[in-house]
């Protein structure tokens, strides 16, 4: 019998990749989406089928992390073997403007999920999407034993979720694991996140649709990886015999300035001609440097990233060039063909050839 998984945040970057990965492993996948007056499932359109038709294995349910009763009902009725809790208010800069909302969704949302599992009595495995932002000002490199010192409402909310996951594991015997993931990007990253903001601007400048790009701190250093590899790591965390916590990252640091140089030069542009700074994008408390020490994940999970920093940037620029109606330079397709598994390739996952059938977007065979 096929395993059944429940994903919060299924319409986001990580949630949509997780859905694809699990479908490729023959799971039945259920996702929680918020009710909206417009469609917000674009990242899933290429894998979605009408649930009334035979063979459908992806099902979407309305719900919200602010409603514990809704979450309890969904978990009780779906009875998932695995739960991937990826939903949150996940933008660090926005968390300074909306700290209360960030706490309610990102922190208390996790508590509502854990309490719903406990009350349902079902035996399931729970994955909590923790974040490297919990480390904040702790000296790099950071691993599972590094003391936390978050420097944002988002980081503080994630830290609350982390410890609640540990407490439900130790107090109630739940299989509840934390994945402390460092920055992971892709063409599905939200347009307001700095990496996607950069690659999208490159494409729009080439297309003549944009002249300037406004950013904040160019000297912040991060450990940037490729998101589809990180969802493979999440899956491996829940395949362990015992629940535990793992750091996932590349172990390399690169500044925002370096990301700019890679992205603009790949398209034959000089970034200094187009980039301007705007103080409104600066954080009240900055995190200078995050670098993962993921030795434990390499040893216990046999997980190690394959996509390099330069390759990540090229994949994202190529995808945004195509999205802007321009031909891709072409390295992105070659990189995925040589380094990635069959579930995630350019023509099936990054730039699917699709057509509208019965009101839904379907991948063309």
C-alpha positions as CSV (number, residue, x, y, z in Angstrom):
1,X,0.0,0.0,0.0
2,X,1.3,3.4,-1.0
3,X,2.6,5.7,1.8
4,X,0.5,8.8,2.5
5,X,2.1,12.2,3.1
6,X,0.7,15.6,4.3
7,X,2.5,18.8,3.3
8,X,1.9,22.3,4.8
9,X,3.1,25.1,2.5
10,X,2.7,22.8,-0.5
11,X,2.2,25.8,-2.8
12,X,5.6,27.3,-1.9
13,X,9.1,26.5,-3.3
14,X,9.9,23.6,-1.0
15,X,6.4,22.3,-0.7
16,X,6.0,22.0,-4.5
17,X,9.3,20.2,-4.9
18,X,8.5,17.9,-2.0
19,X,5.2,17.0,-3.7
20,X,7.0,16.2,-6.9
21,X,9.6,14.1,-5.1
22,X,7.0,12.1,-3.2
23,X,4.8,11.5,-6.3
24,X,7.9,10.1,-8.0
25,X,8.2,7.7,-5.1
26,X,4.5,6.6,-5.5
27,X,3.2,8.4,-2.4
28,X,-0.3,9.6,-2.1
29,X,0.2,13.3,-1.4
30,X,-2.1,15.7,0.5
31,X,-1.4,19.4,0.8
32,X,-2.9,22.2,2.8
33,X,-3.7,25.4,1.0
34,X,-5.2,28.7,2.2
35,X,-8.5,29.9,0.7
36,X,-8.0,32.7,-1.7
37,X,-10.1,34.5,-4.3
38,X,-7.4,33.8,-7.0
39,X,-5.6,30.6,-7.9
40,X,-2.3,30.3,-6.0
41,X,-1.3,26.8,-7.1
42,X,1.0,27.7,-10.1
43,X,4.0,25.8,-8.7
44,X,1.8,22.6,-8.7
45,X,-0.1,23.0,-12.0
46,X,2.3,20.7,-13.9
47,X,1.7,17.7,-11.5
48,X,-1.9,18.3,-10.6
49,X,-4.7,16.1,-11.9
50,X,-8.4,16.3,-11.3
51,X,-8.9,14.3,-8.1
52,X,-12.2,12.8,-9.5
53,X,-10.2,10.9,-12.2
54,X,-8.8,7.5,-11.6
55,X,-5.1,7.4,-10.6
56,X,-5.0,10.8,-9.0
57,X,-2.5,10.9,-6.2
58,X,-2.3,14.6,-5.3
59,X,-5.1,16.1,-3.2
60,X,-5.4,19.7,-1.9
61,X,-7.4,20.7,1.2
62,X,-8.3,24.2,2.5
63,X,-6.7,24.9,5.9
64,X,-4.7,27.5,7.8
65,X,-2.0,27.3,10.4
66,X,-3.9,29.7,12.6
67,X,-6.7,27.2,13.1
68,X,-5.9,24.3,15.3
69,X,-9.3,22.7,14.9
70,X,-8.9,22.6,11.1
71,X,-5.5,21.0,11.4
72,X,-6.7,18.4,13.8
73,X,-9.6,17.4,11.5
74,X,-7.3,17.2,8.5
75,X,-4.7,15.0,10.3
76,X,-7.3,12.8,11.8
77,X,-9.1,12.2,8.4
78,X,-6.0,12.0,6.1
79,X,-4.0,9.7,8.6
80,X,-0.7,10.5,6.9
81,X,2.4,8.3,7.4
82,X,4.6,11.4,7.1
83,X,4.0,15.1,7.7
84,X,6.2,17.7,6.2
85,X,5.5,21.0,8.0
86,X,6.9,23.6,5.5
87,X,4.3,26.3,5.9
88,X,5.3,29.6,7.5
89,X,5.7,33.4,7.1
90,X,9.2,32.8,5.8
91,X,10.5,36.2,4.7
92,X,13.0,37.5,7.2
93,X,12.8,41.2,6.4
94,X,9.0,41.1,6.4
95,X,9.1,39.5,9.9
96,X,10.4,42.8,11.3
97,X,7.3,44.6,9.9
98,X,4.9,41.8,10.9
99,X,6.3,40.2,14.1
100,X,3.0,39.3,15.6
101,X,1.7,37.5,12.5
102,X,5.1,35.8,12.1
103,X,4.9,34.5,15.6
104,X,1.3,33.3,15.2
105,X,1.9,31.4,11.9
106,X,5.6,30.4,12.1
107,X,5.8,29.6,15.8
108,X,2.3,28.8,17.1
109,X,1.4,27.1,13.8
110,X,4.0,24.4,14.6
111,X,2.5,24.0,18.1
112,X,-0.9,23.5,16.6
113,X,0.4,20.9,14.2
114,X,2.2,19.0,17.0
115,X,-0.8,19.1,19.3
116,X,-3.1,17.9,16.5
117,X,-0.9,14.9,16.0
118,X,-0.8,14.2,19.7
119,X,-4.5,14.4,20.1
120,X,-5.3,12.4,17.0
121,X,-3.3,9.4,18.4
122,X,-2.1,8.5,14.9
123,X,1.4,7.1,14.4
124,X,3.1,9.4,12.0
125,X,6.5,11.0,11.3
126,X,6.7,14.8,11.6
127,X,9.3,17.0,9.9
128,X,9.7,20.6,11.1
129,X,11.3,23.0,8.7
130,X,13.8,24.8,11.0
131,X,16.1,27.5,9.7
132,X,19.7,28.6,9.8
133,X,18.4,32.0,10.8
134,X,18.1,30.5,14.3
135,X,21.9,30.7,14.6
136,X,21.9,34.4,13.9
137,X,25.1,35.9,15.3
138,X,26.6,32.6,16.4
139,X,30.1,32.3,14.9
140,X,30.3,30.1,11.7
141,X,30.5,27.3,10.8
142,X,27.2,26.2,12.5
143,X,26.1,22.7,13.3
144,X,23.6,20.8,15.5
145,X,25.6,21.7,18.6
146,X,26.0,25.4,17.9
147,X,24.2,27.7,20.4
148,X,21.3,29.7,18.9
149,X,21.2,33.5,18.8
150,X,18.4,34.6,16.4
151,X,18.5,38.1,15.1
152,X,15.0,38.5,13.7
153,X,11.4,37.8,14.6
154,X,11.5,35.1,12.0
155,X,14.5,33.4,13.5
156,X,13.0,33.7,17.0
157,X,9.7,32.1,15.8
158,X,11.6,29.3,14.1
159,X,13.6,28.7,17.3
160,X,10.3,28.4,19.2
161,X,9.2,25.8,16.7
162,X,12.5,23.9,16.9
163,X,12.2,23.5,20.7
164,X,8.5,22.6,20.6
165,X,9.4,19.8,18.2
166,X,12.1,18.6,20.5
167,X,9.7,18.8,23.5
168,X,6.9,16.9,21.8
169,X,9.5,14.2,20.8
170,X,10.9,13.9,24.3
171,X,7.7,14.5,26.2
172,X,5.1,12.5,24.2
173,X,7.3,10.1,22.2
174,X,6.3,11.6,18.8
175,X,8.6,10.9,15.8
176,X,9.4,14.6,15.4
177,X,12.5,15.8,13.6
178,X,14.0,19.2,12.8
179,X,15.8,19.9,9.6
180,X,17.9,23.0,10.1
181,X,18.3,24.1,6.5
182,X,20.6,26.8,5.3
183,X,19.5,29.1,2.4
184,X,18.3,27.0,-0.6
185,X,17.1,28.7,-3.8
186,X,15.6,27.8,-7.2
187,X,13.6,29.2,-10.0
188,X,10.5,28.8,-7.8
189,X,11.9,31.0,-5.1
190,X,9.5,34.0,-4.3
191,X,10.3,37.1,-6.3
192,X,10.9,39.2,-3.2
193,X,13.8,37.0,-1.9
194,X,17.1,38.5,-2.8
195,X,18.4,35.7,-5.0
196,X,15.3,35.5,-7.2
197,X,15.1,39.3,-7.1
198,X,18.5,39.3,-8.7
199,X,18.0,36.7,-11.4
200,X,14.6,38.0,-12.3
201,X,16.1,41.5,-12.7
202,X,18.9,40.1,-15.0
203,X,16.3,38.7,-17.3
204,X,14.1,41.8,-17.3
205,X,17.1,44.0,-18.0
206,X,18.1,41.8,-20.9
207,X,14.5,42.0,-22.1
208,X,14.5,45.8,-21.8
209,X,11.8,45.7,-19.1
210,X,13.8,47.0,-16.2
211,X,16.7,49.5,-15.7
212,X,17.6,49.4,-12.0
213,X,17.7,46.9,-9.2
214,X,17.4,48.1,-5.6
215,X,18.9,46.0,-2.8
216,X,20.0,46.3,0.8
217,X,23.2,44.8,2.4
218,X,25.5,43.5,-0.3
219,X,28.1,42.1,2.1
220,X,25.9,39.6,3.9
221,X,27.3,36.1,3.5
222,X,25.2,33.0,3.1
223,X,25.4,29.3,2.4
224,X,23.3,29.0,-0.7
225,X,22.2,25.6,-2.1
226,X,19.7,24.2,-4.6
227,X,16.3,23.6,-3.2
228,X,15.3,20.3,-4.8
229,X,18.4,18.7,-3.2
230,X,17.2,19.9,0.2
231,X,13.8,18.3,-0.1
232,X,15.6,15.0,-0.8
233,X,17.4,15.6,2.5
234,X,14.1,16.3,4.3
235,X,12.7,13.0,3.0
236,X,15.8,11.1,4.2
237,X,15.4,12.6,7.7
238,X,12.0,10.9,8.0
239,X,13.3,7.6,6.7
240,X,15.6,7.2,9.8
241,X,14.7,4.7,12.5
242,X,14.8,7.3,15.2
243,X,13.8,10.9,15.2
244,X,16.6,13.4,15.3
245,X,17.8,16.9,14.1
246,X,20.0,17.6,11.1
247,X,21.8,20.6,9.6
248,X,21.7,20.7,5.8
249,X,23.9,23.1,3.7
250,X,26.8,23.3,1.3
251,X,29.6,24.4,3.7
252,X,30.5,27.3,1.4
253,X,29.9,31.0,2.0
254,X,29.1,33.6,-0.7
255,X,28.1,37.2,-0.4
256,X,25.2,38.9,-2.0
257,X,27.8,40.8,-4.0
258,X,29.2,37.6,-5.4
259,X,25.7,36.4,-6.3
260,X,25.3,39.6,-8.3
261,X,28.6,39.2,-10.1
262,X,27.8,35.6,-11.1
263,X,24.2,36.3,-12.3
264,X,25.0,39.5,-14.3
265,X,28.2,38.2,-15.8
266,X,26.5,35.0,-17.0
267,X,24.2,37.2,-19.1
268,X,27.1,39.4,-20.2
269,X,26.2,42.4,-18.0
270,X,28.1,44.5,-15.5
271,X,26.1,44.5,-12.3
272,X,27.5,47.8,-11.0
273,X,25.8,49.7,-13.8
274,X,22.3,48.6,-12.6
275,X,22.4,47.9,-8.9
276,X,21.5,50.6,-6.3
277,X,21.1,50.4,-2.6
278,X,18.0,51.3,-0.7
279,X,18.0,51.6,3.2
280,X,14.5,50.2,3.4
281,X,15.8,46.7,2.5
282,X,18.3,46.7,5.5
283,X,17.4,44.7,8.6
284,X,17.3,46.4,12.0
285,X,19.6,43.5,13.2
286,X,21.8,41.9,10.5
287,X,23.1,38.4,10.3
288,X,26.6,38.7,8.9
289,X,27.6,35.1,8.0
290,X,25.9,31.7,8.0
291,X,27.9,28.6,6.9
292,X,26.7,25.0,7.5
293,X,28.7,22.2,9.0
294,X,26.6,19.3,7.8
295,X,29.0,16.4,8.6
296,X,26.3,14.6,10.6
297,X,23.9,14.6,7.6
298,X,26.7,13.4,5.3
299,X,27.4,10.5,7.7
300,X,23.9,9.6,8.9
301,X,21.8,10.5,5.9
302,X,24.3,9.9,3.1
303,X,23.2,13.4,1.9
304,X,25.5,15.8,0.1
305,X,24.7,18.6,-2.3
306,X,25.8,18.2,-5.9
307,X,24.8,21.6,-7.4
308,X,27.6,24.3,-6.9
309,X,27.0,28.0,-6.3
310,X,27.8,28.9,-9.9
311,X,25.6,26.2,-11.2
312,X,22.7,27.3,-8.9
313,X,23.0,30.9,-10.3
314,X,23.0,29.8,-13.9
315,X,19.9,27.5,-13.4
316,X,18.0,30.5,-11.9
317,X,19.1,33.0,-14.6
318,X,18.2,30.6,-17.4
319,X,14.8,29.9,-15.9
320,X,14.1,33.7,-15.5
321,X,15.2,34.4,-19.1
322,X,12.7,31.8,-20.3
323,X,10.0,33.3,-18.0
324,X,10.7,36.7,-19.6
325,X,10.1,35.2,-23.1
326,X,13.8,35.0,-24.0
327,X,15.9,32.0,-24.9
328,X,17.9,30.6,-22.1
329,X,21.7,30.7,-22.3
330,X,21.5,26.9,-21.9
331,X,23.8,25.9,-19.0
332,X,21.0,25.2,-16.6
333,X,19.5,22.4,-18.7
334,X,22.9,20.8,-19.1
335,X,23.6,21.0,-15.3
336,X,20.4,19.2,-14.3
337,X,20.9,16.5,-17.0
338,X,24.4,15.7,-15.7
339,X,23.9,16.0,-12.0
340,X,20.3,15.4,-11.1
341,X,17.9,12.5,-10.8
342,X,15.0,11.8,-13.2
343,X,12.4,13.3,-10.9
344,X,13.8,16.8,-11.4
345,X,14.9,17.8,-14.9
346,X,14.6,21.0,-17.0
347,X,11.8,19.9,-19.3
348,X,9.7,18.3,-16.6
349,X,10.2,20.5,-13.6
350,X,11.9,23.8,-14.4
351,X,10.4,24.7,-17.7
352,X,7.6,22.2,-18.4
353,X,6.1,22.2,-21.9
354,X,2.5,22.5,-20.9
355,X,-1.0,22.9,-22.4
356,X,-4.3,23.8,-20.9
357,X,-6.6,20.7,-20.7
358,X,-10.0,20.7,-18.9
359,X,-9.1,23.9,-17.1
360,X,-5.8,22.7,-15.7
361,X,-2.2,22.9,-16.8
362,X,-0.9,19.5,-17.7
363,X,2.6,18.4,-18.8
364,X,2.8,17.4,-22.4
365,X,4.1,14.0,-23.1
